[in-house]
Amino acid sequence: MTATTIRVMVVDDHPVFRLGMVALLTSIDGFDVVGEAATADEAVAVSAAQSPDVIVMDLHLGPGSGIDATRRILDAQPAIGILAVTMMDDDDSVFAAMRAGARGYLLKGAAPDDIERAVRSVSNGDVILGPQVAAQAIRFLASGPSAAVAFPELTVREREILDLVARGLDNTSVSRRLDLSPKTIRNHLSNVFTKLQVADRSQAIIRARDAGLGQN
């Protein structure tokens, strides 16, 4: 291992994708995969133990949030470069990841060469966006600054769900209203509770109503 070796960690809750990413990164000259994790808590613990140069971070970790893990890791180890890799290509995920401190963002369909370039760029301290994500960023910037919103750490979808919950809707009603599965609603609410640092639904509703959400 040379002085220029980039120490990489992979965080993803899908074993097949995680193992595939580890295999790809291991095959690249100058990369050393020093850790893996499947949950946000594991990601925080492994990064603290291994201090990688770059973490390839899935943003949707089932019961946890890669965005929350990114924020927690960088609070403790700000020198680590986070490269967010996800199936999602919506503005919410892009900018939530950037607000949390990620230096790069790629879709999971990115080619191996693109992933290699992104890891090297993030390791060098650069900010990198995949082609589709760059186009979204340009559209966002061209639209001008938006008004301040409650809980900017939440995605638009998470805030929409929290607003409906604060109006008194249960998960089944929210899922019907938004045409999403109950499991998806539960996952979004779990992320909301984590980001708002509340213990349960009742505390989340109080926070939401204090911030002006849930008003009919």
CORPE-V329944 format. One record per backbone hydrogen bond with DSSP energy under -0.5 kcal/mol. NH is the residue of the N-H (numbers start at 1). CO is the residue of the C=O. Records with the same first field share a line. If there is no record, write none. Layout:
NH->CO, CO
//
This chain:
5->2
6->30
7->5
8->6, 32
9->54
10->35
11->56
12->10, 37
15->13
18->14
19->15
20->16
21->17
22->18
23->19
24->20
25->21
26->22
27->23
28->25
31->28
32->6
34->8, 32
35->8
37->10
43->39
44->40
45->41
46->42
47->43
48->44
49->45
50->46
51->47
53->7
54->7
55->81
56->9
57->55, 83
58->11, 56
61->59, 64
63->61
64->61
66->59
67->59
69->65
70->66
71->67
72->68
73->69
74->70
75->71
76->72
77->73
80->77
81->53
82->80
83->55, 81
84->82, 104
85->57
86->106
94->90
95->91
96->92
97->93
98->94
99->95
100->96
101->97, 98
102->97
103->82
104->82
105->128
106->84
108->86
110->107
115->111
116->112
117->113
118->114
119->115
120->116
121->117
122->118
123->119
124->120
125->122
126->121
128->103
130->105
134->130
135->131
136->132
137->133
138->134
139->135
140->136
141->137
142->138
143->139
144->141
154->151
159->155
160->156
161->157
162->158
163->159
164->160
165->161
166->162
167->163
168->165
169->164
174->170
175->171
176->172
177->173
178->174
179->175
180->175
185->181
186->182
187->183
188->184
189->185
190->186
191->187
192->188
193->189
194->190
195->191
196->192
197->193, 194
198->193
204->200
205->201
206->202
207->203
208->204
209->205
210->206
211->207
212->209
213->208
216->214
//
